[in-house]
């Protein structure tokens, strides 16, 4: 899983969230990479109710907090965007969580848990600005994962 290559035992829903993350990065934030904040935006776009339940705040609050860091750069290109080291760590944490819970596939809750497991400046500041208690959110996601 290097650069913009995305492979593995991910569900179609996770793949959709990653495609949306790439679009969010390129079009909305004018970034040239996919960071954990973009993965969270992809999840917010595709699964707002699940994210709201997990984070304990309205999806729009999180989106606005992340978008406040958007640059005013030029529109992106159609090229594939590379994953940052921390977004790769989030994907690895999602895979590890799925494995530890004896799941054959990495689903959206695994990905959300993975995103919440990593720290990056933008993500950390956005979660704090939106009033997200990361530890409580991780606990809620893990409870949802273990309940099936």
C-alpha positions in Angstrom: 0.0 0.0 0.0 2.4 2.6 -1.2 1.8 6.0 -2.8 -1.7 6.1 -4.1 -2.0 2.4 -4.5 -4.9 1.0 -2.4 -5.3 -2.7 -2.1 -6.2 -5.2 0.4 -9.2 -6.8 2.0 -11.3 -3.7 2.2 -15.1 -3.7 1.7 -16.6 -1.8 -1.2 -17.9 0.7 1.4 -14.3 1.5 2.5 -13.2 1.8 -1.1 -16.0 4.2 -1.7 -14.9 6.3 1.4 -11.3 6.4 0.1 -12.4 7.5 -3.3 -14.5 10.3 -1.6 -11.4 11.1 0.5 -9.4 11.7 -2.7 -12.1 13.9 -4.1 -12.4 15.9 -0.9 -8.6 16.3 -0.9 -8.4 17.4 -4.5 -11.6 19.4 -5.0 -12.6 20.8 -1.6 -9.2 21.3 0.1 -6.9 21.7 -2.9 -4.3 19.3 -1.3 -2.0 17.1 -3.2 -2.2 14.1 -0.8 -4.6 12.0 1.2 -4.2 12.5 4.9 -6.2 11.1 7.8 -8.4 14.2 7.8 -9.3 13.4 4.2 -10.2 9.8 5.1 -12.5 11.2 7.8 -14.1 13.6 5.3 -14.7 10.6 3.0 -16.3 8.7 5.8 -18.4 11.8 6.8 -19.6 12.2 3.2 -20.5 8.5 2.7 -21.7 7.5 6.3 -22.6 10.7 8.2 -24.9 8.9 10.7 -22.3 6.3 11.7 -19.7 9.0 12.1 -22.1 11.2 14.1 -22.8 8.3 16.5 -19.2 7.5 16.9 -17.9 11.1 17.3 -20.7 12.4 19.4 -21.0 15.6 17.3 -22.8 16.7 14.2 -21.0 15.8 11.0 -21.2 19.4 9.8 -19.2 20.5 12.8 -16.4 18.2 12.0 -16.5 19.0 8.3 -16.4 22.7 9.0 -13.5 22.3 11.4 -11.5 20.3 8.9 -12.4 22.6 6.0 -11.1 25.6 8.0 -7.6 24.3 7.2 -8.3 24.2 3.4 -5.8 26.1 1.3 -6.9 28.6 -1.4 -4.7 26.8 -3.9 -5.6 25.9 -7.5 -8.0 23.2 -8.5 -6.5 19.7 -8.3 -5.6 17.5 -11.2 -7.1 14.2 -12.2 -3.9 12.4 -11.0 -4.1 9.9 -8.2 -3.0 11.3 -4.9 -0.5 9.7 -2.6 -1.4 8.6 1.0 0.6 10.4 3.7 2.5 8.3 6.2 -0.3 9.0 8.8 -3.1 8.0 6.5 -1.2 4.8 5.7 -0.9 4.3 9.5 -4.7 4.7 9.8 -5.3 2.1 7.1 -2.8 -0.3 8.8 -4.6 0.3 12.2 -7.9 -0.5 10.5 -6.5 -3.7 9.1 -4.9 -4.6 12.5 -8.3 -4.0 14.2 -10.2 -6.1 11.7 -7.6 -8.9 12.2 -7.8 -8.7 16.0 -11.6 -8.9 15.9 -11.3 -11.9 13.5 -12.9 -10.1 10.6 -12.1 -11.2 7.1 -12.6 -7.7 5.7 -11.9 -4.1 6.7 -15.1 -2.2 7.0 -16.0 1.4 7.6 -16.0 1.1 11.4 -12.5 -0.4 11.3 -11.4 2.5 9.1 -13.0 5.1 11.4 -11.2 3.4 14.4 -8.0 3.5 12.4 -8.4 7.2 11.6 -9.1 7.9 15.3 -6.0 5.9 16.2 -3.5 8.2 14.5 -2.4 11.8 15.2 -1.8 14.5 12.6 -1.8 18.2 13.1 -4.8 19.0 10.9 -6.9 16.0 12.2 -6.0 16.7 15.9 -6.9 20.4 15.6 -10.1 19.8 13.7 -11.3 17.1 16.2 -10.6 19.4 19.1 -12.3 22.4 17.4 -15.4 20.3 16.7 -15.5 19.2 20.4 -14.7 15.5 19.7 -13.4 13.5 22.6 -11.2 11.1 20.7 -11.0 8.5 23.5 -14.7 8.4 23.9 -15.2 8.2 20.2 -12.7 5.2 19.9 -14.6 3.5 22.7 -17.9 3.9 20.9 -16.5 2.6 17.6 -14.9 -0.4 19.3 -18.2 -1.1 21.1 -20.0 -1.0 17.7 -17.4 -3.3 16.2 -17.6 -5.9 19.0 -21.4 -5.9 18.9 -21.4 -6.8 15.3 
